[in-house]
Amino acid sequence: MSTLIKGTAILTLGLFLSKVLGVIYIIPFYSLVGEENIGLYQYAYIPYNLMLAIAISGAPLAFSKFVAKYNSLGDYETGRRLLRSGILTMMVTGFLGFLLMYALAEPLARMTISEKEEIYSLEDVTSAIKWVSFALIVVPFMSLWRGFFQGYNYMMPTAVSQLIEQLVRIIFLLGSAYIIIEVVGGSPKMAIQFAVLSAAVGAVGGVLVLFYYWKKKKPEYNELRQNSIESYDVGLRDMYREILSYALPIVFLGVANPLFQFVDLLTFNRAMDAAGNIPETDLLGILNLTAHKLVLIPVMLATGFSMALIPLITKYFTLNEHKSLTRTLDQSFQMIIFLTLPAVVGMTLLSDELYHIFYQQSEIGSEILASYLPAAILFSLFPVTASILQGINQQKWIVLNLMTGLLVKLSINIPLIKMFETDGAIAATVIGYSVAIAMNIGVIMVTMNYRSSMVVRRIMLILLMNAVMGAVVLLSLAGLDLFIGMDTKLQSIIRIVIVGGIGGAVYGFIALRTGIAQKIFGERLTKYTRKFGF
């Protein structure tokens, strides 16, 4: 189990830092371009994320599964052959994706803004989509390279390259926006056009990091290759057929969140118009950009977890180690709920302060954030359950279950938006994700005859722990209101530090005193907690 925890820890640390940077940069960027322009950013990025997911999302995880499978059989040659061919293929795929998105920029823009749109013009949205499309040239083969390292259970290149990619992207984004607005005197909308180009510049930084790790690890991989058993001599056509069988479901896994956002992008403005609601505030921009970025913070664990989970489950499944596989599933579900749920509860109760710190005081913004945050639990569970299906060769169900959940979202989105505005869009997302996750878990239970009353009992205990923590946080906020307001960002930070510290301490104490933390994280944690009397 240490392999899972170590791999998850490395990926999660890299993703955590990357996500933190991905949220923090919004603060100065929001100040530079203003609330009235920030929504244009998400009009470009949602189609880009969707196209990017289609182009690459299956590559790293499918490739890591393929490499892990043949490495576990002692055949290191097959993975190397696919790496050479795959990088070339992904370069072609990325360039074709760029051409397609660039050509479809204007039709996409027409689909996403309503005829009564008063905030952004068709030309504004079209230009932003065109600029962001350049990143598709670089990112696909970078993702495949990451998958090769992950197939060796070497997670450091993925974590570090993601972090450097994010750093370079943010430096270029903020630098170009500052120069255009403050030095050149250009408009905020022009600054956003250059800001979306930062995705391509950041990807170049990520590629350079992977090249460094490749030079470092190549002698070791060459030695393994030389000592490899006789190759299974899998033909390239058979390789790609096997990769596609892995990749297609992972593509759907990768596009899950962008697809749900894309449904909102296509329907929200038109549904609001049909209901006679034309808000002065860009509600869709808050839902799909400013609030969404904060909602994804608790989800970062699941992203790293699912990436580390697939090679490990594939190994146990290939070697028919049923007990190890069952223990991995038990630990996976417990860890996700144990770590994600308190983050969601705490952030929901502190949504006013969070929105104030990152953006500005906004009753509408903080209400949307508070309503949206519980969905983070579902955003975390879906990739984990889908990764388990991928690891046990039940890939086809990922596609079917996601499409079912998406169809549910599509069918109820417009009626719910007309009735409840942003809360309706959130409710449709929650219902759609819940259907897909329930179907995933059902397939896991049937296929593996997986039952675990122990996991159910511990999840109930975790829910109770969070209820206690939530009550303490609410009492702390009520007491703090008597002494510290929210007039400045500093005051909001102080409130979060104090209340978050109290909530974290209460949750940690209960988890250690009941022993559930030690049971979930194993002997390594127990070794340290015993020194403190737990």
N, C-alpha and C positions, 0 to 999 in steps of 0.2 A: 504493500500500500504506500510505502514511502516514495515509490516512483510517481504515483499519481499526485501525492501531496507536493513533492518537489517540483514536478513539471507544472502543476497548477500555480504554485507559489511564484515561480519565475515568470510565467506568462501573466499572472494576475498583477504582479508588481509592475511589469512593463506597461500593461494595459491601464493600471491604476494611474501611473504617472502620466501616461498619454491622455487618459480621460480627464484628469485634473487640468492638464494644460489645455485640452480641448474645451473645457468650460471656462477657465480663467481668462483666456484670450478674448472671450466675448465681452468682458468688462470694458477694456479699453476700446475694442472695436465698436461696441454699442455706443460708447461716448463719442467716438469719431463720426459715425454715420448717422446716429440718431434713431429714435424709436420708429419714426415714420419711414425709414429706408431699410431697416434691418431685415424686414420680411422678404425683400427681394433676394437676399442671400439663400433662403430656403427654397425659393422657386427654382433656383438653379441646382441646388444640391440634392433635392429629392429625386429628380430624374437622373442625375449623375449617379447617386448611390444605387439606384435601381439598375441602371445600365452596367455599373461597375460590378454589382453583385452577379448579374447574369454572365459577365465576361470572366470573372475570376473566382467567385465565392466557392465554387466546387473544387478549384485547383489545389489549394494548400492542404485541405483536409482529405480530399480523395487521394492526393499524392502521398500524404503521410501514411494513410491506410495501406496503400499499395506497397510503399517502401517497407513499412513495418511488417507486413505480411511476408514478403520474400526475405527480409532480414532474419525474421524468426525461423525461417527454414534454412538459413545459412547461405542464401543466394544473394550476394551483394552486387553482382554484376548486372542483374536485371534492372534494379533501381537506377544504376548509373546510366544505362543505355536510355532509359526513359527520360532522365534528366536532360541529356543532350538534345533529344528530339522534342521534349516538352517545352523547353525554353524557346526554341524556334517557333513552335506552334502557338505559344501564348503571345509572342511578339506579333505574329500575324493576326491573332484574334483581337489583341488590343488595338491594333491599327484599324481593323475593320469596325470595331466598336466605336472608335473615335469618328471615323467617317460617317457612320450611321447616325450617331448622336448629333454631329454637327449639321448633317443634312435635315434632321428632324427637329431642329431647334425651334423653328417658327411654328410648325404644327403643334408641337408640345406646348408652346407658349399660348397658342389659341385655345387649346383644350383646358388649360389650367386657370385662366382668368376669365371672368364673366364679362358680358358686353357692357355692364354697368360699372365695371372696375374704374375707380377714381384715384387709386393710390399709385399703381404702376402701369406704364404703357406696354403695348405689345412689343415694341422695340427694346424696352428695358429688359424684359424677361427673356426675349430671344437672344440678346447679346450675352447675358449672364450664362445661359445654357451653352452657347458656343464656346465661351472662354473656358468653362470648367471641363469641357469634353477632351481637352488636350491631355489631361492626366491619364486617360485610358490607354495612351500609347505606352506608358512606362509601367503602370501598376501591375498588369496581368502577369508578366514573366517574373516580377519581383515576388508575387504571391506564391508562384510555383516553387521558387527557390526556397522560400520559407518552409513550404511543405516538405521538401527534401530533408531539411535539418530536423523537422519535427518527427519524421519517420524514423530517425535515429534516437528519438527521445532527447534531442538536444534543443531545448527551448530558448536558449539565450539569444541566438541570432534573431529570432522572431521578435522577442521582447525589446531588444536594443534597437533593431531597425525600425520598429514601430515608434519607439520613443524619439529617435533622431528624425524620422520622417515628420513627426508631429512638430518637433522643435523648428526644423527648417521651414515647414509650412507656415507656422505662426509668425516667425521672424519676417518672412517675405510678405505675408498678409498684412501685418501691422505696419511694417516699414513702407510698403507701397501705398497703403491707405493714408498714412501720415503725410508722405511726400505729396500725394495728389491733392489732399485737402488743405494742409497747413502750409506747404511750400509753394506748390504750383497754383493753388487756388482753384482747383477743380471741384466738381460736384461730388457729393457722397455717392450718387449712383455710379459715377465713373470709377470711384474708388472700389466699389463692390465688383465691377467688371474685372479689375486687376486682382482683387482679393480672391476670387474664385480660381484664378490661374495658379494660386499658391498650391493647390492639390498636386499639380504636375511637378512643381519645383521641389516640394517635399518628398515626392516619390523618388526623385533622383538621389536625394540624401539617403533614403532607405536602401537603395540599390548599392550605393558605395559601402554601406555598413555590411551588407551581405557578402560583398566581394572580399572585404577584409576577413570575415569569418571563414569564407571558403578557402582562402590562401592559408589560413591558420590550420584548418582541419583536413585539408586535402591529403597530406601525407598519411594521416591516420586512416582515412577512408580508402586510400589506395592500398594500404597494407591489408585491410579487411577484404578488399576486392581480390587481392592476390591469393589470400588464404581461403577464399570462398569455395564452397563445394561446387561441383560441376553445375553450371547454369542450367536452369529449366528451359533455356533457349526459347523464351516467349517471343513470338513475332510482334513487330510494332503494331500491326492491325489488332492482334489479340490484346496487346497492352492497352491500346486506346479503347477497345471495347470494354475491357474490365474497368478502366479509369472512368469511362462515361457511365457505367453502371453504378459507380460510387458517386461520381460528380453530380449527376443530374439531381438526385435528391438533395445534395448539399447546396446546389444552386438555389433550390426552393427554400432551404434552410436560411441561406444568406439573404434572399430577397424577401423573407417574411416581413420584417419590420418596414423596409422601404415600400413594399406592396401595400401594406395597410395605410401607410402615410400617403401613398400615391392615390389611393381611393379617396382619402380626404381632400387631396389636392384637386382631384377632378370634380368632386361633388359638393364640397363645403360652400364655396362662394355661390354656386348656382342654387343650392338648396336654401341658403339664406335669402337670396333674391326672390325665390319662389314663395317664401314665407313672408315676404315684405319686410325683411330685416336687413338693413344696410348699415352696419355698425361703422362708427367713425374710427374705431381702433381696429388694427389688423389682427383679428382674432385667430385667423389661420396661422399667421406668423408666430403668435404666442404659442399656440398649440404644437405646431410642427417644428419650431426652432428653439425659442427661448426656454419654454417649459420642457420640451422634449430633451434638450441637452442635460438638464438637471435630473430628469427621470432616468436617463441612461447611466447615471453614476452607480446606483446599486446593481446594475446589470453587468458591470464590468467583470465581476467574479464569474458569472455564468459563461461569458465569452471565453475567458482563459480556461475555465474548467472544461468546457466542451471540446476545446482544441487539444487539451491534454488527455481527455477521456477516450477519444476514438482509437488512437494507437494502442492504448492499454487494453480496452475491451476487445479490440480485434485480436490481440495476442492471446488473451485468455480463451476467446471463442475458438480461435484456430487450433489451439492446443487442447481444447475440450476440458479446461480447468473450471468446472462448474462452480465449485465452492468459492474460488477466488473471484469469479465473475459476479456471483450473488453478493459477496461482501462489498465489491466495488459499487454495485447498484445501491446497496443499503447506505454506504457512506456518502455516495453522491447526493442522494435525495436529502439526507440529513444536513450535510454541509451547506447546500444551497439555501434551504429554509432557515437554518441557524444563522447564517451570515446576512442574507438578503432581507429577511423580514424586519429585524430591528432597524436597519438602515431606512427602510421604507416608512416605518412607523415614526421614527424620529424626524425624518425630513418632512413628512406630512404635517406633523404638529408644529414644525418650525418653518412652514412654507412662506409665511409673511416675511420672516427675517431673511430667508434664503433668496427670495426674489428681490428684496431690497438690496442685498449685498451685491448680487451679480448684475442687476439691471437698475431698477429704481423702485420706489414705493408705488405699488399698483395693486389696488384691490382686485381688479379683474385678473391680472397676471398671477397673483398668489392664489386666487380661487381656482383658476385653471390648473395650476401646478398641484395644489392639494388634491383636486379631483383625479388628476392624471397619475400621480405617484403610485397608488396601489397597483396599477397596470405593470409596474416594474417587476413585480413578483412573477407575473405571467411571462414577461419578456425574458426572465431568467430561466424559468422552467422549460419553455419551449425548446431552446437550443440544446439543453441537457437531455431531455427525453428524446429529441430527434437524433442526437449523437449516439445515444444508446441503441436506437434502431439501426443506425448506420453501422455500428460496431458488430451487431449480430446479424448482419446481412438481411435486414428487413427494410431496405431503402425505399421500396415502392410505396410503403405506407406513409413516408414523410410527405411525398407529393400529394397523395390522396387526402391525407388529414389536413394539410395546410390549405389545399384548394377548397375543402369543405368549410374550414373556418373562414376563409376569405370570402366565399360565396355568402356565408351568413352575414359577414360584415357588409358586403355590397347590398344585400337585400334589405337590411334594416337601417343602413346609414342615413339615407336621405330623410325617411320619416322621423327618425330620432333627432336629426339636426334641426328639422323644421319645428319640432316640439321643444327641444332642450338646448339648441345651439351647440356650443363646444362640449357640454356634458353629454349630449346625444352622440357625438362622434366618439368620445371616450368610451361610452357605454357599449357602442357597437364594436369597438376594438376589443374591449374586455370580453364580451360574449363570444366573438369570433375566435380569439386566442384560447378561451376556456374550452371551446368545442374541440379545437385541434389538439390541445394538450391532453384532454380526457381520452381522445381516440388514440394518441400515442401511448399513454399509460395502459390502455386496454390491450393494445397489440403486444406490449412488453409482457404483461401478465399472462396472456394466452400463449404466446410463443415460448416463453421460458418457464411457464408454470410458476411465475414469480409471485409469492405472497410474503408479506412481512408485517405481522402484527406489531413487532418491535418498532419498526419505522413509524407506524401509525401512532403508537403510544408516545414516542419521542417527539413527533411533530405536534401532538396535542400539548405536551409539556412546553414545547417552544412557544406555542400560541399563548399559553397561560403566562409564561415568563414575559412575553411582549405586552400582554394586558397589564401586568403589574408595572412594567417599565413605563408604559404609556400613561398610566395613572399618576406615577411619580413625576413625569415630565409635565403633565398638565398642572399639577399642584405647584411645581417649581416655576412655571410660566406665570401662574396667578400671583405668586409671591413676588416674582421679579418685576411685574408690572407696577408695583408700588414704589420701586426704586429706580428702575432704568426703563426709559421709553425706547422709541424707535425713530427718533428725529434724525439721527445721522447713521451712516453706514457703520461707523465705529461702534455705536451702541448696539446695532444689530449683530455685529461680530461678537461683542461681549456676551450678549444674550445666548447666542449659539454655543459659544465656548462653555459658558456656565451650565446651561441646561443640557447641552449635549454631553458634557462631562459627567453630570449627575446621572443622566439616563444610561450612559455607557457603563458607569461604575455599578449601578444597580443591576443591569443585565449581566455583566461579567461576574458579579458576586453570586447571583442566583445560579448562573450556569456552572460555576466552579463548586459551589456548595452542594448542589444537587448531583454533581458528577457528570452531567451530560456533556460538558465540554471535553472532559478527559476521555469519555467513551467515544465521542465523535472523532477527535483528533489523535487519539492513541497514546502510546507509551511515551513519546517524546514530550508531550505536554504534561503528562503525569509526573515525569521526572522533575520538572520545574515547579509544578504546583505543590508537590509534597513539601518543598522547602518553605512554603508559606502557609502550611497547615491545611491545605485543601486536599 
